Amino acid sequence: MNILVVDDELGLRQTLTAILSAEGHDTRAMSDGDAALKSLSARDADLVLCDVRMPVMDGLAFLEAYRSRGGRGLVIMMSAYGDEDDALDAIKRGAYDFIQKPFRADQVLLVVHKAIEREGLRQQVLELHEQIAVLRGPSGIVGHSASLQQAIGVARKVARHPSTVLITGESGTGKELIAELIHESGPRAGHPFVAVNCGAIPEQLLESELFGHSRGAFTGAVEDRRGLFEEADGGTLFLDEIGELPVALQVKLLRALQEEEIRAVGDNAPRQVDVRVIAATARDLETEVRAGRFRADLFYRVNVVRIHLPPLRDRREDIPDLVQHFVGVYNRKLNLSIRGVAPAAMRLLLDYPWPGNVRELENVVERAMVLADGAQVEVDHLPGSVHQPGTALADDEDLDLSVKRRTEALERTLIERALRQTGGNRTRAARLLDLSHRALLYKIREYGLE
């Protein structure tokens, strides 16, 4: 085991190093908390034995700084007579145990042995979580393409660590499913998974939604209300479309991530929260940072581990698996008995570029199954927008003359173009399209472009 001893007494450092090294542990020692932090930043420890009272930086300050920097080792505090209260306070702040000075060698080894056993059990629990996730498979994530499997692999690796994750990819690629996989595969499984779309809540309500509010904080606040951070306490908060956050709220989110505490609207007292944050965006946040629309410090804070989900057009080999998956889902949901998709219809599905990605494919399959009057989905059951890209028109007689289908295809194309031109800003896109904001949201849902 890799152990660090932190104590200002040279003799005690030498004694502990000798005792622990004799048991086969890789042991090093530092004289104060500040030096220990510098050593741990280069190489973390499995276990830290730290004195409560030290010059430069005492044990409590060391513990707080070590945890805030992401230190994962178990910390055992060493307290002299009269320091028990400080040692107990350290345990409340996350220390594993404390041992009172003066102590015998066997007492130290017993406490260390208990810590080793606990760490071993924790590792077994993490490994069991991972094995269960592999056996169960990522719920709702379907496909065997190399790019998708790579994203799933990174998600499973990062699940055991508390690092903030940024999931990028176009709308409809399955970012929330990857976030759920991370949550279910790690130690927070069984605790709340709370998802919020930062672009779907009006700006004036978003702060209250995230952080809560106290009674009387604003008109209509008739009682205290917990925010989503508190709802997710002990679990995971998934911030979808984080690029939509107003700059003023970006500052408050950054503070919440750094300090692990929130302040409800209208409340002066901060509240501690234990939340693992996973963010997602369809935007290019580096471009948003350069344009001044997204804070650089928040970007660096959420972009610790990045997982990119490729668009469906770049992993077409997954389309047959996805189609069969959705056929099974909607057979159960709609009480149907569709066996599959005709080869000609599958060719159209493989040729279509899927701007709405997996979400759009799911909508198309559901619609086709509802319209199907036989045992399988045929070409005629697919919407006109899917027919055009993959259909080679021999002459004018083969042209689809359905006004309804051609109008839908044109409308969809214009909406996609407006959303690209405005960087996904739906309010500005609605103005370009000469539609109300409500009408645009309805059409986005209708065409699977969310």
LUMKE-999636 format. One record per residue (C-alpha): x, y, z. Coordinates in steps of 0.001 Angstrom, whole numbers, always signed. Layout:
N
REC_c1_c2_c3
REC_X_Y_Z
...
***
This chain:
450
REC_c1_c2_c3
REC_+0_+0_+0
REC_+1213_+3512_-810
REC_+1250_+5460_+2496
REC_+2146_+9068_+3300
REC_+3008_+10136_+6876
REC_+2519_+13841_+7699
REC_+3887_+15037_+11056
REC_+6154_+17861_+12210
REC_+8037_+15574_+14661
REC_+11069_+14055_+12954
REC_+11291_+11146_+15377
REC_+7665_+10126_+14854
REC_+8040_+10333_+11082
REC_+11066_+8077_+11201
REC_+9389_+5591_+13580
REC_+6199_+5297_+11520
REC_+8150_+4991_+8283
REC_+10188_+2144_+9755
REC_+7126_+319_+11174
REC_+5106_+563_+7964
REC_+8015_-180_+5618
REC_+8776_-3321_+7618
REC_+5241_-4513_+6802
REC_+5936_-4090_+3084
REC_+4194_-742_+2577
REC_+5630_+1902_+246
REC_+5985_+4733_+2791
REC_+7114_+8343_+2481
REC_+6932_+11227_+4990
REC_+6421_+15019_+5009
REC_+6823_+17551_+7803
REC_+3696_+19703_+7199
REC_+409_+19808_+5300
REC_+1617_+22162_+2592
REC_+4559_+19923_+1664
REC_+2254_+16910_+1763
REC_-172_+18481_-719
REC_+2669_+19170_-3135
REC_+3846_+15570_-2844
REC_+311_+14214_-3315
REC_-298_+16362_-6384
REC_+2552_+14487_-8068
REC_+1614_+11071_-6689
REC_-1518_+10329_-4686
REC_-1500_+7927_-1726
REC_-3758_+5029_-789
REC_-3527_+6047_+2872
REC_-2449_+9229_+4682
REC_-1476_+9324_+8371
REC_-1716_+13005_+9358
REC_-1135_+14841_+12634
REC_-3890_+17209_+13797
REC_-1615_+19966_+15151
REC_+1160_+21149_+12811
REC_+2739_+24479_+11832
REC_+2271_+26004_+8345
REC_-925_+23991_+7704
REC_-2725_+21949_+10372
REC_-4410_+18594_+9815
REC_-7953_+19934_+9338
REC_-6809_+22468_+6729
REC_-4794_+19749_+5000
REC_-7791_+17380_+4911
REC_-10061_+20051_+3438
REC_-7492_+21060_+792
REC_-6678_+17432_-62
REC_-10322_+16524_-637
REC_-11046_+19707_-2610
REC_-8216_+18791_-5012
REC_-9731_+15385_-5646
REC_-7530_+13346_-3282
REC_-8881_+9789_-2997
REC_-6722_+8266_-252
REC_-8082_+7283_+3162
REC_-6965_+9765_+5846
REC_-6221_+8716_+9432
REC_-5677_+11585_+11862
REC_-3124_+11360_+14692
REC_-4112_+13343_+17768
REC_-2393_+14024_+21057
REC_-4344_+14015_+24313
REC_-6775_+16933_+24223
REC_-7075_+16957_+20432
REC_-9917_+14408_+20274
REC_-12513_+17039_+19363
REC_-10433_+18138_+16379
REC_-9970_+14517_+15343
REC_-13715_+13860_+15530
REC_-14332_+17018_+13515
REC_-11924_+15663_+10890
REC_-13933_+12424_+10688
REC_-17087_+14465_+10082
REC_-15222_+16146_+7223
REC_-14248_+12853_+5624
REC_-11314_+11335_+7552
REC_-11508_+7552_+7945
REC_-10370_+7243_+11581
REC_-8051_+8702_+14204
REC_-5426_+7252_+16538
REC_-4361_+8886_+19776
REC_-742_+9632_+20631
REC_+1307_+8105_+22105
REC_+596_+4768_+20431
REC_+2238_+1372_+20124
REC_+3336_-162_+16835
REC_+601_-2826_+16992
REC_-2076_-114_+17428
REC_-915_+1664_+14295
REC_-763_-1553_+12296
REC_-4282_-2530_+13441
REC_-5777_+785_+12266
REC_-3871_+568_+8973
REC_-5000_-3046_+8490
REC_-8664_-2010_+9013
REC_-8206_+776_+6464
REC_-6709_-1682_+3953
REC_-9686_-4023_+4446
REC_-12122_-1166_+3889
REC_-10339_-71_+717
REC_-10378_-3657_-542
REC_-14140_-3895_+43
REC_-14696_-576_-1725
REC_-12766_-1811_-4750
REC_-14796_-5033_-4787
REC_-18037_-3031_-4756
REC_-16834_-921_-7679
REC_-15813_-4023_-9623
REC_-19204_-5632_-8940
REC_-20952_-2490_-10208
REC_-18913_-2717_-13402
REC_-19585_-6444_-13827
REC_-23320_-5938_-13320
REC_-23281_-3106_-15872
REC_-21513_-5353_-18406
REC_-23931_-8252_-17839
REC_-26988_-6001_-17939
REC_-25692_-3914_-20811
REC_-26156_-148_-21046
REC_-29909_+340_-20945
REC_-31156_+1774_-24224
REC_-27684_+2017_-25803
REC_-27725_-123_-28932
REC_-24972_-576_-31511
REC_-21688_-2330_-32167
REC_-19782_+380_-34088
REC_-16234_+1050_-32902
REC_-16931_+4730_-32190
REC_-19944_+3959_-29985
REC_-18135_+1173_-28134
REC_-15224_+3522_-27484
REC_-17594_+6075_-25916
REC_-19180_+3347_-23763
REC_-15735_+2166_-22663
REC_-14704_+5654_-21523
REC_-18038_+6059_-19712
REC_-17491_+2858_-17739
REC_-13926_+3834_-16824
REC_-14863_+7291_-15569
REC_-17897_+5967_-13661
REC_-15812_+4940_-10628
REC_-14251_+8403_-10275
REC_-15961_+11656_-9185
REC_-14523_+13699_-12080
REC_-16896_+15988_-13967
REC_-17775_+14684_-17438
REC_-18714_+16635_-20572
REC_-20643_+14662_-23183
REC_-20683_+16228_-26646
REC_-22580_+15331_-29769
REC_-25450_+16389_-31968
REC_-29000_+16436_-30653
REC_-30527_+12973_-30513
REC_-27284_+10978_-30296
REC_-28025_+9576_-26822
REC_-26095_+11838_-24457
REC_-28504_+11286_-21583
REC_-28223_+7501_-21990
REC_-24438_+7747_-21612
REC_-24914_+9916_-18510
REC_-27257_+7280_-17049
REC_-24685_+4584_-17840
REC_-22010_+6505_-15926
REC_-24367_+6907_-12970
REC_-25497_+3265_-12934
REC_-21942_+1889_-13304
REC_-20432_+3808_-10386
REC_-20728_+4027_-6600
REC_-23688_+6444_-6856
REC_-25942_+3824_-8438
REC_-29106_+3526_-6344
REC_-29005_+7244_-5512
REC_-30953_+9903_-7477
REC_-30220_+10587_-11146
REC_-31701_+14004_-11923
REC_-31721_+15388_-15472
REC_-32496_+18945_-16540
REC_-32407_+20593_-19970
REC_-30865_+24014_-19382
REC_-32372_+25330_-22622
REC_-35935_+24281_-21832
REC_-36470_+26389_-18684
REC_-37060_+30175_-18893
REC_-34020_+32142_-17781
REC_-35870_+33864_-14925
REC_-36835_+30487_-13404
REC_-33626_+28565_-14005
REC_-31714_+29726_-10904
REC_-34601_+28738_-8627
REC_-34944_+25422_-10472
REC_-31268_+24564_-9959
REC_-30605_+25959_-6488
REC_-34068_+26239_-4924
REC_-35618_+29251_-3221
REC_-36738_+30330_+215
REC_-40211_+31510_+1098
REC_-40833_+35092_+37
REC_-37784_+35236_-2246
REC_-39997_+36516_-5074
REC_-43657_+36886_-5952
REC_-45284_+33481_-5822
REC_-42629_+31878_-3596
REC_-45076_+30890_-851
REC_-42869_+28179_+646
REC_-39284_+26929_+685
REC_-38464_+24782_-2334
REC_-35538_+22421_-2887
REC_-33632_+22852_-6139
REC_-32355_+20130_-8432
REC_-28912_+20157_-6802
REC_-30495_+19135_-3499
REC_-32793_+16648_-5235
REC_-29665_+14980_-6644
REC_-27766_+15009_-3320
REC_-25753_+11800_-3054
REC_-26348_+11047_-6721
REC_-25857_+12581_-10148
REC_-27107_+15799_-11740
REC_-27192_+15740_-15543
REC_-27075_+19252_-17043
REC_-28157_+18816_-20653
REC_-27470_+21673_-23092
REC_-25207_+23435_-20597
REC_-24212_+25822_-23402
REC_-27653_+27437_-23068
REC_-26956_+28671_-19520
REC_-27025_+32498_-19152
REC_-23638_+33960_-18203
REC_-24875_+35103_-14768
REC_-25899_+31551_-13913
REC_-22625_+30176_-15242
REC_-20864_+32050_-12416
REC_-23143_+30484_-9779
REC_-22789_+27021_-11272
REC_-18995_+27343_-11215
REC_-19112_+28301_-7544
REC_-21369_+25333_-6763
REC_-18955_+22954_-8496
REC_-15876_+24378_-6821
REC_-17243_+24824_-3296
REC_-19663_+21867_-3302
REC_-22297_+24144_-1842
REC_-25263_+26099_-3153
REC_-27178_+29170_-2101
REC_-30947_+29142_-2630
REC_-32598_+32250_-4078
REC_-33445_+34553_-1173
REC_-31324_+32601_+1324
REC_-28116_+33955_+2868
REC_-26823_+30651_+4219
REC_-25033_+28202_+1882
REC_-26034_+24530_+1844
REC_-23592_+21651_+1369
REC_-24360_+19208_-1444
REC_-22707_+15984_-2571
REC_-23478_+15814_-6282
REC_-21657_+14309_-9237
REC_-22242_+16607_-12230
REC_-22357_+15388_-15829
REC_-22844_+18061_-18495
REC_-23792_+17718_-22136
REC_-23972_+20008_-25133
REC_-24641_+19955_-28847
REC_-22693_+23199_-29193
REC_-18992_+23754_-29797
REC_-18148_+25186_-26372
REC_-14638_+26240_-27432
REC_-16263_+28495_-30050
REC_-18735_+29747_-27438
REC_-15827_+30591_-25106
REC_-14016_+32540_-27836
REC_-17229_+34428_-28602
REC_-17661_+35342_-24929
REC_-20932_+33426_-24558
REC_-19507_+30756_-22245
REC_-17069_+31317_-19404
REC_-13643_+29800_-19927
REC_-13252_+28868_-16236
REC_-16550_+26964_-16250
REC_-15596_+25218_-19492
REC_-12323_+23989_-17974
REC_-14207_+22879_-14843
REC_-16763_+20730_-16696
REC_-14404_+19537_-19451
REC_-12349_+17240_-17195
REC_-13270_+14082_-19092
REC_-14907_+14444_-22496
REC_-16972_+11766_-24236
REC_-17998_+12444_-27823
REC_-20976_+10666_-29357
REC_-20781_+10415_-33162
REC_-23841_+11251_-35286
REC_-25844_+8336_-36637
REC_-24745_+9076_-40228
REC_-21169_+8271_-39150
REC_-22111_+4882_-37690
REC_-24639_+3541_-40179
REC_-23675_-20_-39281
REC_-25703_+489_-36077
REC_-28948_+1314_-37917
REC_-30185_-2311_-38383
REC_-29577_-3063_-34683
REC_-31365_+121_-33655
REC_-34315_-549_-35950
REC_-34754_-4064_-34561
REC_-34479_-2700_-31023
REC_-37198_-99_-31632
REC_-39419_-2671_-33343
REC_-39258_-4732_-30149
REC_-39912_-1697_-27953
REC_-42998_-556_-29873
REC_-44368_-4061_-30345
REC_-44603_-4207_-26550
REC_-45728_-618_-26086
REC_-48367_-582_-28860
REC_-49371_-4264_-28634
REC_-48249_-4956_-32230
REC_-46582_-7986_-33837
REC_-44334_-6473_-36515
REC_-41475_-8863_-37362
REC_-39130_-6338_-38918
REC_-38422_-4079_-41887
REC_-38517_-5054_-45558
REC_-35092_-4977_-47326
REC_-36129_-2084_-49606
REC_-37264_-38_-46604
REC_-34041_-841_-44753
REC_-32015_+433_-47728
REC_-33836_+3769_-47465
REC_-33130_+3907_-43730
REC_-29443_+3184_-44360
REC_-29197_+5886_-47065
REC_-30951_+8642_-45128
REC_-28567_+11131_-43382
REC_-30546_+11262_-40094
REC_-30095_+14894_-39050
REC_-32162_+14124_-35929
REC_-29977_+11075_-35189
REC_-31233_+8147_-33071
REC_-34210_+10090_-31742
REC_-35410_+10762_-35274
REC_-34908_+7105_-36241
REC_-37002_+6024_-33257
REC_-39827_+8380_-34276
REC_-39721_+7116_-37878
REC_-39853_+3466_-36768
REC_-42766_+4113_-34402
REC_-44707_+5991_-37105
REC_-44043_+3263_-39690
REC_-45193_+514_-37322
REC_-48440_+2345_-36620
REC_-49095_+2637_-40386
REC_-48024_-918_-41236
REC_-50878_-3262_-42128
REC_-48816_-6439_-42488
REC_-46084_-8343_-40721
REC_-43293_-5915_-41645
REC_-42590_-2260_-42362
REC_-42638_-1510_-46097
REC_-41291_+1434_-48120
REC_-44734_+3056_-48260
REC_-44888_+3217_-44475
REC_-41837_+5501_-44260
REC_-42269_+9305_-44347
REC_-41512_+11194_-47548
REC_-38493_+12903_-45986
REC_-36777_+9497_-45764
REC_-37590_+8598_-49391
REC_-35875_+11511_-51124
REC_-32157_+11253_-50145
REC_-31858_+7551_-50992
REC_-34096_+7421_-54057
REC_-32544_+7641_-57527
REC_-35212_+9241_-59714
REC_-35253_+7687_-63194
REC_-37742_+10157_-64639
REC_-40509_+12571_-63666
REC_-43036_+9752_-63430
REC_-41190_+8350_-60375
REC_-41243_+11693_-58541
REC_-43204_+11721_-55285
REC_-46084_+14108_-56048
REC_-47551_+14079_-52544
REC_-47960_+17725_-51542
REC_-48124_+16756_-47895
REC_-44903_+14717_-47896
REC_-42975_+17240_-50023
REC_-44173_+20110_-47790
REC_-43053_+18218_-44682
REC_-39627_+17598_-46228
REC_-39213_+21280_-47167
REC_-40384_+22457_-43746
REC_-37977_+20122_-42010
REC_-35058_+21290_-44184
REC_-35814_+24959_-43446
REC_-36003_+24300_-39690
REC_-32682_+22412_-39734
REC_-31037_+25239_-41688
REC_-32394_+27913_-39314
REC_-31175_+25984_-36257
REC_-27702_+25570_-37788
REC_-27564_+29246_-38742
REC_-28481_+30357_-35191
REC_-26248_+27837_-33439
REC_-29272_+26029_-32024
REC_-30926_+29164_-30588
REC_-34619_+28367_-30985
REC_-35882_+31867_-30269
REC_-33796_+33369_-33084
REC_-34608_+30441_-35366
REC_-38345_+31020_-34832
REC_-37920_+34652_-35938
REC_-36056_+33576_-39085
REC_-38760_+31035_-39914
REC_-41579_+33503_-39187
REC_-43035_+31081_-36628
REC_-44060_+31507_-33011
REC_-41651_+29995_-30506
REC_-44346_+27518_-29408
REC_-45015_+26442_-33015
REC_-41304_+25860_-33626
REC_-40970_+23717_-30493
REC_-43940_+21632_-31643
REC_-42435_+21098_-35107
REC_-39015_+20247_-33637
REC_-40660_+17506_-31590
REC_-42773_+16384_-34568
REC_-39731_+15934_-36790
REC_-37502_+14421_-34107
REC_-35016_+17327_-34125
REC_-34779_+17796_-30341
***
